[in-house]
Amino acid sequence: MSTQIIITLPDEIYQRAERFARLANRDVASILVDTIQLSIPPVSGDITDLEPVFALSDEQVLVLTELQMESAQDARLSELLDRQQSGTLTENDRLELQTLMQVYQEGLLRKATALSEAVKRGLIEPLS
């Protein structure tokens, strides 16, 4: 299934996509679809059920600014990344690594959004 949308791109972005499409002997639409697909990481259903950060109380936002991966998950992620670096990652390890990377990326995005919201509300000072 596909959903058709209409977007307005800056001329320079469209021209870059058009040049790349010509180089790859493909149409611009397929280049843009692939680019978007590769650029936006998958998001688990669990995170989409969370309350948006802007709707949280000041206290809840501040708690999220300190969000960290669980220590056991963090240790396992480090171990799997070391195995990947040394070339000893099994197929099961690779799948586990993908899952843990998704957990890490979603947490990092949630934390960054909370930091931005906390600055916007004046709860913390912006980084300089």
C-alpha positions in Angstrom: 0.0 0.0 0.0 1.2 3.5 -0.7 0.1 7.0 0.2 0.4 9.8 -2.3 1.5 13.2 -1.0 2.4 16.5 -2.5 5.5 18.3 -1.2 7.2 21.5 -2.1 11.0 21.2 -2.3 13.5 24.0 -2.5 14.8 24.2 -6.1 18.3 23.2 -5.1 17.1 20.0 -3.4 15.0 19.0 -6.4 17.9 19.7 -8.7 20.2 17.5 -6.6 17.7 14.7 -6.6 17.1 15.1 -10.3 20.9 14.9 -11.1 21.3 11.9 -8.9 18.3 10.2 -10.5 19.8 10.7 -14.0 23.1 9.4 -12.8 21.4 6.3 -11.3 19.1 5.9 -14.3 16.0 6.2 -12.1 13.1 8.5 -11.7 13.2 11.3 -9.1 10.3 9.9 -7.1 12.0 6.6 -6.4 15.2 8.4 -5.4 13.2 10.6 -2.9 11.3 7.6 -1.6 14.6 5.7 -1.0 16.2 8.7 0.6 13.3 9.2 3.0 13.2 5.5 3.8 16.9 5.5 4.7 16.7 8.8 6.6 13.9 8.1 9.0 14.7 5.4 11.4 11.9 2.9 12.4 10.0 3.9 15.5 8.5 1.2 17.7 4.8 1.2 18.4 5.5 1.7 22.1 7.0 5.1 21.6 4.1 6.4 19.5 1.8 5.7 22.4 3.8 8.0 24.7 2.4 11.4 25.6 4.0 14.2 23.5 6.8 16.0 25.4 5.0 19.4 25.0 2.0 18.0 26.9 4.0 16.9 29.9 4.3 18.8 33.2 7.6 20.7 33.9 8.6 18.0 36.4 8.0 15.2 33.8 10.0 17.1 31.2 12.9 17.6 33.6 12.9 13.8 34.4 13.1 13.1 30.7 16.2 15.4 30.3 18.0 12.8 32.4 16.8 9.8 30.5 19.4 7.0 30.1 19.4 3.5 28.7 19.0 0.8 31.4 22.5 -0.2 32.6 22.0 -3.9 31.5 20.9 -2.8 28.0 23.8 -0.3 27.8 26.3 -3.0 28.8 24.9 -5.4 26.3 24.9 -2.8 23.6 28.6 -2.0 24.2 29.4 -5.7 24.1 27.6 -6.2 20.8 29.3 -3.1 19.3 32.7 -4.5 20.3 31.8 -7.8 18.7 30.7 -6.0 15.5 34.0 -4.1 15.5 36.0 -7.3 15.8 33.9 -9.0 13.2 32.6 -11.8 15.5 28.9 -10.8 15.5 26.5 -13.7 14.9 23.2 -13.3 13.1 21.3 -13.5 16.4 23.7 -10.8 17.8 23.1 -8.6 14.8 19.3 -8.8 15.4 19.8 -8.0 19.1 22.1 -5.1 18.2 19.5 -3.7 15.8 16.9 -3.8 18.6 19.1 -2.2 21.2 20.2 0.5 18.7 16.5 1.3 18.2 15.9 1.5 21.9 19.0 3.8 22.2 18.0 6.0 19.3 14.4 6.4 20.5 15.6 7.2 24.0 18.1 9.8 22.7 15.4 11.4 20.5 13.0 11.6 23.5 15.7 13.1 25.7 16.7 15.6 23.1 13.1 16.6 22.6 12.7 17.0 26.4 15.9 19.1 26.6 14.6 21.4 23.8 11.2 21.7 25.6 12.9 22.4 29.0 14.9 25.3 27.4 11.8 26.6 25.7 10.0 26.7 29.0 12.9 28.3 30.8 13.4 25.2 33.1 17.1 24.9 32.1 19.6 27.2 30.5 20.5 26.6 26.9 23.9 25.1 26.2 26.5 27.6 25.0 
